């Protein structure tokens, strides 16, 4: 019985890294050799096929919000200009028109390059988020209702990227 318990514990522990990064906000920083800027990628993955990405490049203005609902891209989605809306802890922050496309293995996406004003409003609320980050992508039948876990640290990474962007 003891050998079975030890085997089960080892098996269970081997599964833990596969869950890392799921159901919480994580941030990754790297140098982008093409833009010559610093790139910050923040994500909240629901599964290996669905989640939300926030992509900031210090050589650009604002940042990209990309929602990946997990279903296949169909040509009918090309004609949709989705209204992407964001609410944090129950308060709607803004809506902004985006675009549709595909990533990876033909997964549908709705994305929007947030204006600098909306990017700043997002970061201010994201930093203070206590419970939930909600995003309507305009192509799914329901919004993403995401935990705020990890949002403060992720917001700091995005804020650092935005503060390096040139204002003209």
C-alpha positions as CSV (number, residue, x, y, z in Angstrom):
1,X,0.0,0.0,0.0
2,X,2.8,2.4,0.8
3,X,4.4,1.8,-2.6
4,X,1.1,2.6,-4.2
5,X,0.8,5.9,-2.2
6,X,4.3,7.0,-3.2
7,X,3.7,6.2,-6.8
8,X,0.4,8.2,-6.8
9,X,2.2,11.2,-5.1
10,X,5.0,11.1,-7.7
11,X,2.4,10.9,-10.5
12,X,0.3,13.8,-9.1
13,X,3.4,16.0,-8.7
14,X,4.4,15.3,-12.3
15,X,1.1,16.9,-13.4
16,X,1.7,20.2,-11.5
17,X,3.9,21.9,-14.1
18,X,1.3,21.3,-16.7
19,X,-1.1,23.4,-14.7
20,X,1.3,26.3,-14.3
21,X,0.1,29.5,-15.9
22,X,-3.5,28.3,-16.1
23,X,-6.3,30.2,-14.3
24,X,-4.1,33.1,-13.3
25,X,-2.5,36.1,-14.9
26,X,1.2,35.7,-15.8
27,X,3.7,38.1,-17.5
28,X,6.7,37.5,-19.6
29,X,9.3,40.2,-20.6
30,X,11.6,39.9,-23.6
31,X,13.6,42.0,-26.1
32,X,12.0,42.2,-29.5
33,X,14.8,42.3,-32.2
34,X,12.4,43.5,-34.9
35,X,10.9,46.5,-33.2
36,X,14.0,47.1,-31.0
37,X,11.6,47.5,-28.1
38,X,10.8,45.6,-25.0
39,X,7.9,43.2,-25.3
40,X,5.6,42.3,-22.4
41,X,3.1,39.4,-22.9
42,X,0.5,38.9,-20.2
43,X,-1.8,36.0,-20.4
44,X,-4.7,34.2,-18.7
45,X,-5.1,30.7,-20.2
46,X,-8.3,28.8,-19.6
47,X,-7.0,25.8,-21.6
48,X,-4.4,25.1,-24.2
49,X,-6.8,26.4,-26.8
50,X,-8.5,29.4,-25.1
51,X,-7.6,32.4,-23.1
52,X,-6.7,36.1,-23.2
53,X,-3.4,37.7,-24.2
54,X,-2.3,41.3,-23.6
55,X,0.7,42.2,-25.8
56,X,2.7,45.4,-25.2
57,X,5.7,46.6,-27.1
58,X,7.6,49.6,-25.9
59,X,8.2,50.7,-29.5
60,X,4.4,51.0,-30.2
61,X,1.6,52.9,-28.6
62,X,-1.0,51.2,-26.3
63,X,-1.2,47.4,-26.3
64,X,-3.0,44.6,-28.0
65,X,-5.8,42.7,-26.2
66,X,-6.4,39.4,-27.9
67,X,-9.2,37.0,-26.9
68,X,-9.0,33.4,-28.1
69,X,-12.3,31.6,-27.4
70,X,-11.1,28.1,-28.4
71,X,-13.2,27.4,-31.5
72,X,-12.1,27.2,-35.1
73,X,-12.0,30.3,-37.3
74,X,-14.8,30.3,-39.9
75,X,-14.8,32.7,-43.0
76,X,-18.0,34.3,-41.8
77,X,-16.1,35.8,-38.9
78,X,-14.1,38.0,-41.4
79,X,-17.2,40.2,-41.8
80,X,-17.5,40.9,-38.1
81,X,-16.0,44.0,-36.4
82,X,-16.5,43.0,-32.8
83,X,-17.0,45.4,-30.0
84,X,-14.6,44.3,-27.3
85,X,-15.6,45.3,-23.9
86,X,-13.8,45.2,-20.5
87,X,-15.1,45.2,-17.0
88,X,-13.1,44.8,-13.8
89,X,-14.7,44.0,-10.5
90,X,-18.1,44.6,-11.9
91,X,-17.4,48.1,-13.4
92,X,-17.5,48.4,-17.2
93,X,-14.4,50.4,-18.2
94,X,-14.8,50.7,-22.0
95,X,-15.7,49.2,-25.3
96,X,-13.6,49.5,-28.4
97,X,-14.1,48.1,-31.9
98,X,-11.7,45.4,-32.8
99,X,-11.1,42.8,-35.6
100,X,-11.2,39.1,-36.1
101,X,-8.6,36.6,-37.3
102,X,-7.0,33.3,-36.6
103,X,-3.9,32.1,-34.7
104,X,-2.2,28.8,-34.2
105,X,-4.1,25.8,-35.5
106,X,-6.8,28.0,-37.1
107,X,-8.2,29.2,-33.8
108,X,-10.6,32.2,-34.0
109,X,-9.5,35.4,-32.3
110,X,-11.0,38.8,-31.6
111,X,-8.4,41.5,-31.0
112,X,-8.1,45.2,-30.5
113,X,-5.1,47.6,-30.2
114,X,-6.2,49.6,-27.1
115,X,-5.8,53.3,-27.4
116,X,-3.3,54.8,-25.0
117,X,-6.2,56.2,-22.9
118,X,-8.0,52.8,-22.7
119,X,-4.7,51.1,-22.0
120,X,-4.1,53.4,-19.1
121,X,-7.6,52.9,-17.8
122,X,-7.2,49.2,-18.1
123,X,-3.9,49.1,-16.1
124,X,-5.3,51.4,-13.4
125,X,-8.2,49.0,-12.8
126,X,-6.2,45.8,-13.4
127,X,-3.7,46.8,-10.7
128,X,-6.5,47.1,-8.2
129,X,-8.5,44.1,-9.3
130,X,-9.7,42.0,-6.4
131,X,-12.1,39.5,-7.8
132,X,-12.8,39.4,-11.6
133,X,-11.6,40.6,-15.0
134,X,-14.5,40.3,-17.5
135,X,-14.0,40.6,-21.3
136,X,-16.6,40.4,-24.0
137,X,-15.0,39.5,-27.3
138,X,-17.9,40.2,-29.6
139,X,-17.8,36.8,-31.3
140,X,-18.5,34.4,-28.4
141,X,-21.8,33.6,-26.9
142,X,-20.6,34.5,-23.4
143,X,-17.9,36.8,-21.8
144,X,-14.7,35.6,-20.3
145,X,-15.1,35.8,-16.5
146,X,-11.5,35.5,-15.3
147,X,-10.1,35.5,-11.8
148,X,-8.0,38.6,-10.8
149,X,-5.3,36.3,-9.4
150,X,-1.9,37.6,-10.5
151,X,-3.3,40.8,-12.0
152,X,-1.4,43.2,-9.8
153,X,2.0,41.8,-10.8
154,X,0.9,41.5,-14.5
155,X,-0.3,45.1,-14.4
156,X,3.1,46.3,-13.2
157,X,4.8,44.6,-16.2
158,X,2.3,46.3,-18.6
159,X,2.8,49.7,-16.8
160,X,6.5,49.4,-17.2
161,X,6.1,48.8,-20.9
162,X,3.6,51.6,-21.4
163,X,5.9,54.0,-19.5
164,X,8.7,53.4,-22.0
165,X,6.4,54.2,-25.0
166,X,7.1,57.5,-26.7
167,X,4.3,60.1,-26.4
168,X,4.0,62.5,-29.2
